[in-house]
Amino acid sequence: MLKFYKKAKDYFIWLIGVDDLKETKLINRKKAREEAFILLFENSFNSYSLDEILKLKSEIEVEEDKKNKTEKIEDFTKELFEGVKEHQEEIDSLINEHSKAWSKDRISKIAMSILRLSIFEILFREDIPSGVSINEAVELAKKYGSDEEPGFINGILGSISRKN
């Protein structure tokens, strides 16, 4: 089965051509961004380090899921998580400044995790256009947040993006 998978993967790469590999990279980044959000959300409930969270996560993952992950996704996920944690004070300050009547305690942990991730990308990742980061944040909010959160997140991120 593994040989078939490898051949199918090689054929797929040949079939889609070099130009489409960029799109594949974008899909991988989308998955990595979502995983970084989940790790940040988990971290909002405890003070575990990235390594501790990943260890706990790997202990409960099914063996098949481990085989399907790529190292590049995990590297990007780690970069995002660690970058957010490194700049969290500055990021939280911006969230407080731009959330107007909402205190940090009033913002859900889901919205806070998404905002932190996207603000980190906007401020510190020149390889990610602000529009892409905002769009991905809104998509995460639609998937994981309440009905009001996509608009709330879009407004805060748009405000921060315009200032930078």
Contact map, one row per residue, 1 for C-alpha under 8 A:
11111000000000000000000000000000000000000000000000000000000000000000000000000000000000000000000000000000000000000000000000000000000000000000000000000000000000000000
11111100000000000000000000000000000000000000000000000000000000000000000000000000000000000000000000000000000000000000000000000000000000000000000000000000000000000000
11111110000000000000000000000000000000000000000000000000000000000000000000000000000000000000000000000000000000000000000000000000000000000000000000000000000000000000
11111111000000000000000000000000000000000000000000000000000000000000000000000000000000000000000000000000000000000000000000000000000000000000000000000000000000000000
11111111100000000000000000000000000000000000000000000000000000000000000000000000000000000000000000000000000000000000000000000000000000000000000000000000000000000000
01111111110000000000000000000000000000000000000000000000000000000000000000000000000000000000000000000000000000000000000000000000000000000000000000000000000000000000
00111111111000000000000000000000000000000000000000000000000000000000000000000000000000000000000000000000000000000000000000000000000000000000000000000000000000000000
00011111111100000000000000000000000000000000000000000000000000000000000000000000000000000000000000000000000000000000000000000000000000000000000000000000000000000000
00001111111110000000000000000000000000000000000000000000000000000000000000000000000000000000000000000000000000000000000000000000000000000000000000000000000000000000
00000111111111000000000000000000000000000000000000000000000000000000000000000000000000000000000000000000000000000000000000000000000000000000000000000000000000000000
00000011111111100000000000000000000000000000000000000000000000000000000000000000000000000000000000000000000000000000000000000000000000000000000000000000000000000000
00000001111111110000000000000000000000000000000000000000000000000000000000000000000000000000000000000000000000000000000000000000000000000000000000000000000000000000
00000000111111111100100000000000000000000000000000000000000000000000000000000000000000000000000000000000000000000000000000000000000000000000000000000000000000000000
00000000011111111100000000000000000000000000000000000000000000000000000000000000000000000000000000000000000000000000000000000000000000000000000000000000000000000000
00000000001111111000000000000000000000000000000000000000000000000000000000000000000000000000000000000000000000000000000000000000000000000000000000000000000000000000
00000000000111111111100000000000000000000000000000000000000000000000000000000000000000000000000000000000000000000000000000000000000000000000000000000000000000000000
00000000000011111111100000000000000000000000000000000000000000000000000000000000000000000000000000000000000000000000000000000000000000000000000000000000000000000000
00000000000011011111110000000000000000000000000000000000000000000000000000000000000000000000000000000000000000000000000000000000000000000000000000000000000000000000
00000000000000011111111000000000000000000000000000000000000000000000000000000000000000000000000000000000000000000000000000000000000000000000000000000000000000000000
00000000000000011111111100000000000000000000000000000000000000000000000000000000000000000000000000000000000000000000000000000000000000000000000000000000000000000000
00000000000010011111111110000000000000000000000000000000000000000000000000000000000000000000000000000000000000000000000000000000000000000000000000000000000000000000
00000000000000000111111111000000000000000000000000000000000000000000000000000000000000000000000000000000000000000000000000000000000000000000000000000000000000000000
00000000000000000011111111100000000000000000000000000000000000000000000000000000000000000000000000000000000000000000000000000000000000000000000000000000000000000000
00000000000000000001111111110000000000000000000000000000000000000000000000000000000000000000000000000000000000000000000000000000000000000000000000000000000000000000
00000000000000000000111111111000000000000000000000000000000000000000000000000000000000000000000000000000000000000000000000000000000000000000000000000000000000000000
00000000000000000000011111111100000000000000000000000000000000000000000000000000000000000000000000000000000000000000000000000000000000000000000000000000000000000000
00000000000000000000001111111110000000000000000000000000000000000000000000000000000000000000000000000000000000000000000000000000000000000000000000000000000000000000
00000000000000000000000111111111000000000000000000000000000000000000000110000000000000000000000000000000000000000000000000000000000000000000000000000000000000000000
00000000000000000000000011111111100000000000000000000000000000000000000010010000000000000000000000000000000000000000000000000000000000000000000000000000000000000000
00000000000000000000000001111111110000000000000000000000000000000000000000000000000000000000000000000000000000000000000000000000000000010000000000000000000000000000
00000000000000000000000000111111111000000000000000000000000000000000000010000000000000000000000000000000000000000000000000000000000000000000000000000000000000000000
00000000000000000000000000011111111100000000000000000000000000000000000011011000000000000000000000000000000000000000000000000000000000000000000000000000000000000000
00000000000000000000000000001111111110000000000000000000000000000000000000011001000000000000000000000000000000000000000000000000000000000000000000000000000000000000
00000000000000000000000000000111111111000000000000000000000000000000000000000000000000000000000000000000000000000000000000000000000000000001000000000000000000000000
00000000000000000000000000000011111111100000000000000000000000000000000000001000000000000000000000000000000000000000000000000000000000000000000000000000000000000000
00000000000000000000000000000001111111110000000000000000000000000000000000001101100000000000000000000000000000000000100000000000000000000000000000000000000000000000
00000000000000000000000000000000111111111000000000000000000000000000000000000000100000000000000000000000000000001100100000000000000000000000000000000000000000000000
00000000000000000000000000000000011111111100000000000000000000000000000000000000000000000000000000000000000000000000000000000000000000000000000000000000000000000000
00000000000000000000000000000000001111111110000001001000000000000000000000000000100000000000000000000000000000000000000000000000000000000000000000000000000000000000
00000000000000000000000000000000000111111111000000000000000000000000000000000000100000000000000000000000000000001000000000000000000000000000000000000000000000000000
00000000000000000000000000000000000011111111100000000000000000000000000000000000000000000000000000000000000011001000000000000000000000000000000000000000000000000000
00000000000000000000000000000000000001111111110000001000000000000000000000000000000000000000000000000000000000000000000000000000000000000000000000000000000000000000
00000000000000000000000000000000000000111111111110001000000000000000000000000000000000000000000000000000000000000000000000000000000000000000000000000000000000000000
00000000000000000000000000000000000000011111111000000000000000000000000000000000000000000000000000000000000010001000000000000000000000000000000000000000000000000000
00000000000000000000000000000000000000001111111000000000000000000000000000000000000000000000000000000000000000000000000000000000000000000000000000000000000000000000
00000000000000000000000000000000000000000111111100000000000000000000000000000000000000000000000000000000000000000000000000000000000000000000000000000000000000000000
00000000000000000000000000000000000000000011111110000000000000000000000000000000000000000000000000000000000000000000000000000000000000000000000000000000000000000000
00000000000000000000000000000000000000000010011111111000000000000000000000000000000000000000000000000000000000000000000000000000000000000000000000000000000000000000
00000000000000000000000000000000000000000010001111111000000000000000000000000000000000000000000000000000000000000000000000000000000000000000000000000000000000000000
00000000000000000000000000000000000000100000000111111100000000000000000000000100110000000000000000000000000000000000000000000000000000000000000000000000000000000000
00000000000000000000000000000000000000000000000111111110000000000000000000000000000000000000000000000000000000000000000000000000000000000000000000000000000000000000
00000000000000000000000000000000000000000000000111111111000000000000000000000000000000000000000000000000000000000000000000000000000000000000000000000000000000000000
00000000000000000000000000000000000000100110000111111111100000000000000000000000000000000000000000000000000000000000000000000000000000000000000000000000000000000000
00000000000000000000000000000000000000000000000001111111110000000000000000000000000000000000000000000000000000000000000000000000000000000000000000000000000000000000
00000000000000000000000000000000000000000000000000111111111000000000000000000000000000000000000000000000000000000000000000000000000000000000000000000000000000000000
00000000000000000000000000000000000000000000000000011111111100000000000000000000000000000000000000000000000000000000000000000000000000000000000000000000000000000000
00000000000000000000000000000000000000000000000000001111111110000000000000000000000000000000000000000000000000000000000000000000000000000000000000000000000000000000
00000000000000000000000000000000000000000000000000000111111110000100000000000000000000000000000000000000000000000000000000000000000000000000000000000000000000000000
00000000000000000000000000000000000000000000000000000011111110000000000000000000000000000000000000000000000000000000000000000000000000000000000000000000000000000000
00000000000000000000000000000000000000000000000000000001111111000000000000000000000000000000000000000000000000000000000000000000000000000000000000000000000000000000
00000000000000000000000000000000000000000000000000000000111111101100000000000000000000000000000000000000000000000000000000000000000000000000000000000000000000000000
00000000000000000000000000000000000000000000000000000000000111111100000000000000000000000000000000000000000000000000000000000000000000000000000000000000000000000000
00000000000000000000000000000000000000000000000000000000000011111110000000000000000000000000000000000000000000000000000000000000000000000000000000000000000000000000
00000000000000000000000000000000000000000000000000000000000001111111000000000000000000000000000000000000000000000000000000000000000000000000000000000000000000000000
00000000000000000000000000000000000000000000000000000000000011111111100000000000000000000000000000000000000000000000000000000000000000000000000000000000000000000000
00000000000000000000000000000000000000000000000000000000010011111111100000000000000000000000000000000000000000000000000000000000000000000000000000000000000000000000
00000000000000000000000000000000000000000000000000000000000000111111110000000000000000000000000000000000000000000000000000000000000000000000000000000000000000000000
00000000000000000000000000000000000000000000000000000000000000011111110000000000000000000000000000000000000000000000000000000000000000000000000000000000000000000000
00000000000000000000000000000000000000000000000000000000000000001111111011000000000000000000000000000000000000000000000000000000000000000000000000000000000000000000
00000000000000000000000000000000000000000000000000000000000000000011111111000000000000000000000000000000000000000000000000000000000000000000000000000000000000000000
00000000000000000000000000000000000000000000000000000000000000000000111111100000000000000000000000000000000000000000000000000000000000000000000000000000000000000000
00000000000000000000000000010000000000000000000000000000000000000000011111110000000000000000000000000000000000000000000000000000000000000000000000000000000000000000
00000000000000000000000000011011000000000000000000000000000000000000111111111000000000000000000000000000000000000000000000000000000000000000000000000000000000000000
00000000000000000000000000000001000000000000000000000000000000000000111111111100000000000000000000000000000000000000000000000000000000000000000000000000000000000000
00000000000000000000000000000000000000000000000000000000000000000000001111111110000000000000000000000000000000000000000000000000000000000000000000000000000000000000
00000000000000000000000000001001100000000000000000000000000000000000000111111111000000000000000000000000000000000000000000000000000000000000000000000000000000000000
00000000000000000000000000000001101100000000000000000000000000000000000011111111100000000000000000000000000000000000000000000000000000000000000000000000000000000000
00000000000000000000000000000000000100000000000001000000000000000000000001111111110000000000000000000000000000000000000000000000000000000000000000000000000000000000
00000000000000000000000000000000000000000000000000000000000000000000000000111111111000000000000000000000000000000000000000000000000000000000000000000000000000000000
00000000000000000000000000000000100100000000000000000000000000000000000000011111111100000000000000000000000000000000100110000000000000000000000000000000000000000000
00000000000000000000000000000000000110110000000001000000000000000000000000001111111110000000000000000000000000000000100000000000000000000000000000000000000000000000
00000000000000000000000000000000000000000000000001000000000000000000000000000111111111000000000000000000000000000000000000000000000000000000000000000000000000000000
00000000000000000000000000000000000000000000000000000000000000000000000000000011111111100000000000000000000000000000000100000000000000000000000000000000000000000000
00000000000000000000000000000000000000000000000000000000000000000000000000000001111111110010000000000000000000000001100100000000000000000000000000000000000000000000
00000000000000000000000000000000000000000000000000000000000000000000000000000000111111110000000000000000000000000000000000000000000000000000000000000000000000000000
00000000000000000000000000000000000000000000000000000000000000000000000000000000011111110000000000000000000000000000000000000000000000000000000000000000000000000000
00000000000000000000000000000000000000000000000000000000000000000000000000000000001111111110000000000000000000000000000100000000000000000000000000000000000000000000
00000000000000000000000000000000000000000000000000000000000000000000000000000000000111111111000000000000000000000001000000000000000000000000000000000000000000000000
00000000000000000000000000000000000000000000000000000000000000000000000000000000000000111111100000000000000000000000000000000000000000000000000000000000000000000000
00000000000000000000000000000000000000000000000000000000000000000000000000000000000000111111110000000000000000000000000000000000000000000000000000000000000000000000
00000000000000000000000000000000000000000000000000000000000000000000000000000000000100111111111000000000000000000001001100000000000000000000000000000000000000000000
00000000000000000000000000000000000000000000000000000000000000000000000000000000000000011111111100000001000000000001000000000000000000000000000000000000000000000000
00000000000000000000000000000000000000000000000000000000000000000000000000000000000000001111111110000000000000000000000000000000000000000000000000000000000000000000
00000000000000000000000000000000000000000000000000000000000000000000000000000000000000000111111111000000000000000000000000000000000000000000000000000000000000010000
00000000000000000000000000000000000000000000000000000000000000000000000000000000000000000011111111100001000000000010000000000000000000000000000000000000000100000000
00000000000000000000000000000000000000000000000000000000000000000000000000000000000000000001111111110111000000000000000000000000000000000000000000000000000000000000
00000000000000000000000000000000000000000000000000000000000000000000000000000000000000000000111111110000000000000000000000000000000000000000000000000000000000000000
00000000000000000000000000000000000000000000000000000000000000000000000000000000000000000000011111110000000000000000000000000000000000000000000000000000000100110000
00000000000000000000000000000000000000000000000000000000000000000000000000000000000000000000001111111110000000000000000000000000000000000000000000000000000100000000
00000000000000000000000000000000000000000000000000000000000000000000000000000000000000000000000111111110000000000000000000000000000000000000000000000000000000000000
00000000000000000000000000000000000000000000000000000000000000000000000000000000000000000000000000111110000000000000000000000000000000000000000000000000000000000000
00000000000000000000000000000000000000000000000000000000000000000000000000000000000000000000000100111111011000000000000000000000000000000000000000000000000000000000
00000000000000000000000000000000000000000000000000000000000000000000000000000000000000000000000100111111111000000000000000000000000000000000000000000000000000000000
00000000000000000000000000000000000000000000000000000000000000000000000000000000000000000001001100000111111000000000000000000000000000000000000000000000000000000000
00000000000000000000000000000000000000000000000000000000000000000000000000000000000000000000000000000011111100000000000000000000000000000000000000000000000000000000
00000000000000000000000000000000000000000000000000000000000000000000000000000000000000000000000000000111111100000000000000000000000000000000000000000000000000000000
00000000000000000000000000000000000000000000000000000000000000000000000000000000000000000000000000000111111110110000000000000000000000000000000000000000000000000000
00000000000000000000000000000000000000000000000000000000000000000000000000000000000000000000000000000000111111110000000000000000000000000000000000000000000000000000
00000000000000000000000000000000000000001001000000000000000000000000000000000000000000000000000000000000001111111000000000000000000000000000000000000000000000000000
00000000000000000000000000000000000000001000000000000000000000000000000000000000000000000000000000000000000111111100000000000000000000000000100110000000000000000000
00000000000000000000000000000000000000000000000000000000000000000000000000000000000000000000000000000000001111111110000000000000000000000000100010001000100000000000
00000000000000000000000000000000000000000000000000000000000000000000000000000000000000000000000000000000001111111111000000000000000000000000000000000000000000000000
00000000000000000000000000000000000010011001000000000000000000000000000000000000000000000000000000000000000011111111100000000000000000000000000000000000000000000000
00000000000000000000000000000000000010000000000000000000000000000000000000000000000000000000000000000000000001111111110000000000000000001001100000000000100000000000
00000000000000000000000000000000000000000000000000000000000000000000000000000000000000000000001000000000000000111111111000000000000000001000000000000000100010000000
00000000000000000000000000000000000000000000000000000000000000000000000000000000000100010011000000000000000000011111111100000000000000000000000000000000000000000000
00000000000000000000000000000000000110000000000000000000000000000000000000000001100100000000000000000000000000001111111110000000000000000000000000000000000000000000
00000000000000000000000000000000000000000000000000000000000000000000000000000000000000000000000000000000000000000111111111000000000011001000000000000000000010000000
00000000000000000000000000000000000000000000000000000000000000000000000000000000000000000010000000000000000000000011111111100000000000000000000000000000000010010000
00000000000000000000000000000000000000000000000000000000000000000000000000000001001100100010000000000000000000000001111111111000000000000000000000000000000000000000
00000000000000000000000000000000000000000000000000000000000000000000000000000001000000000000000000000000000000000000111111111101010010000000000000000000000000000000
00000000000000000000000000000000000000000000000000000000000000000000000000000000000000000000000000000000000000000000011111111101110010000000000000000000000000001000
00000000000000000000000000000000000000000000000000000000000000000000000000000000000000000000000000000000000000000000001111111100000000000000000000000000000000000001
00000000000000000000000000000000000000000000000000000000000000000000000000000000000000000000000000000000000000000000000111111100000000000000000000000000000000000000
00000000000000000000000000000000000000000000000000000000000000000000000000000000000000000000000000000000000000000000000111111111000000000000000000000000000000000000
00000000000000000000000000000000000000000000000000000000000000000000000000000000000000000000000000000000000000000000000011111111100000000000000000000000000000000000
00000000000000000000000000000000000000000000000000000000000000000000000000000000000000000000000000000000000000000000000000001111100000000000000000000000000000000000
00000000000000000000000000000000000000000000000000000000000000000000000000000000000000000000000000000000000000000000000011001111110110000000000000000000000000000000
00000000000000000000000000000000000000000000000000000000000000000000000000000000000000000000000000000000000000000000000001000111111110000000000000000000000000000000
00000000000000000000000000000000000000000000000000000000000000000000000000000000000000000000000000000000000000000000000011000001111111000000000000000000000000001000
00000000000000000000000000000000000000000000000000000000000000000000000000000000000000000000000000000000000000000000000000000000111111100000000000000000000000000000
00000000000000000000000000000000000000000000000000000000000000000000000000000000000000000000000000000000000000000000000000000001111111110000000000000000000000000000
00000000000000000000000000000000000000000000000000000000000000000000000000000000000000000000000000000000000000000000010011000001111111111000000000000000000000000000
00000000000000000000000000000000000000000000000000000000000000000000000000000000000000000000000000000000000000000000010000000000011111111100000000000000010011000000
00000000000000000000000000000000000000000000000000000000000000000000000000000000000000000000000000000000000000000000000000000000001111111110000000000000000000000000
00000000000000000000000000000100000000000000000000000000000000000000000000000000000000000000000000000000000000000000000000000000000111111111000000000000000000000000
00000000000000000000000000000000000000000000000000000000000000000000000000000000000000000000000000000000000000000110010000000000000011111111100000000100110000000000
00000000000000000000000000000000000000000000000000000000000000000000000000000000000000000000000000000000000000000000000000000000000001111111110000000110110000000000
00000000000000000000000000000000000000000000000000000000000000000000000000000000000000000000000000000000000000000000000000000000000000111111111000000100000000000000
00000000000000000000000000000000010000000000000000000000000000000000000000000000000000000000000000000000000000000100000000000000000000011111111110000000000000000000
00000000000000000000000000000000000000000000000000000000000000000000000000000000000000000000000000000000000001100100000000000000000000001111111111001100100000000000
00000000000000000000000000000000000000000000000000000000000000000000000000000000000000000000000000000000000000000000000000000000000000000111111111101100000000000000
00000000000000000000000000000000000000000000000000000000000000000000000000000000000000000000000000000000000000000000000000000000000000000011111110000000000000000000
00000000000000000000000000000000000000000000000000000000000000000000000000000000000000000000000000000000000001000000000000000000000000000001111111000000000000000000
00000000000000000000000000000000000000000000000000000000000000000000000000000000000000000000000000000000000001100000000000000000000000000001111111111100000000000000
00000000000000000000000000000000000000000000000000000000000000000000000000000000000000000000000000000000000000000000000000000000000000000000110111111100000000000000
00000000000000000000000000000000000000000000000000000000000000000000000000000000000000000000000000000000000000000000000000000000000000000000010011111100000000000000
00000000000000000000000000000000000000000000000000000000000000000000000000000000000000000000000000000000000000000000000000000000000000000000000011111111000000000000
00000000000000000000000000000000000000000000000000000000000000000000000000000000000000000000000000000000000000100000000000000000000000000000110011111111100000000000
00000000000000000000000000000000000000000000000000000000000000000000000000000000000000000000000000000000000000000000000000000000000000001110110011111111110000000000
00000000000000000000000000000000000000000000000000000000000000000000000000000000000000000000000000000000000000000000000000000000000000000100000000011111111000000000
00000000000000000000000000000000000000000000000000000000000000000000000000000000000000000000000000000000000000000000000000000000000000000000000000011111111100000000
00000000000000000000000000000000000000000000000000000000000000000000000000000000000000000000000000000000000000100110000000000000000000001100100000001111111110000000
00000000000000000000000000000000000000000000000000000000000000000000000000000000000000000000000000000000000000000000000000000000000001001100000000000111111111000000
00000000000000000000000000000000000000000000000000000000000000000000000000000000000000000000000000000000000000000000000000000000000000000000000000000011111111100000
00000000000000000000000000000000000000000000000000000000000000000000000000000000000000000000001001100000000000000000000000000000000000000000000000000001111111110000
00000000000000000000000000000000000000000000000000000000000000000000000000000000000000000000000000000000000000000010011000000000000001000000000000000000111111111000
00000000000000000000000000000000000000000000000000000000000000000000000000000000000000000000000000000000000000000000000000000000000001000000000000000000011111111100
00000000000000000000000000000000000000000000000000000000000000000000000000000000000000000000000001000000000000000000000000000000000000000000000000000000001111111110
00000000000000000000000000000000000000000000000000000000000000000000000000000000000000000000010001000000000000000000001000000000000000000000000000000000000111111111
00000000000000000000000000000000000000000000000000000000000000000000000000000000000000000000000000000000000000000000000001000000010000000000000000000000000011111111
00000000000000000000000000000000000000000000000000000000000000000000000000000000000000000000000000000000000000000000000000000000000000000000000000000000000001111111
00000000000000000000000000000000000000000000000000000000000000000000000000000000000000000000000000000000000000000000000000000000000000000000000000000000000000111111
00000000000000000000000000000000000000000000000000000000000000000000000000000000000000000000000000000000000000000000000000100000000000000000000000000000000000011111
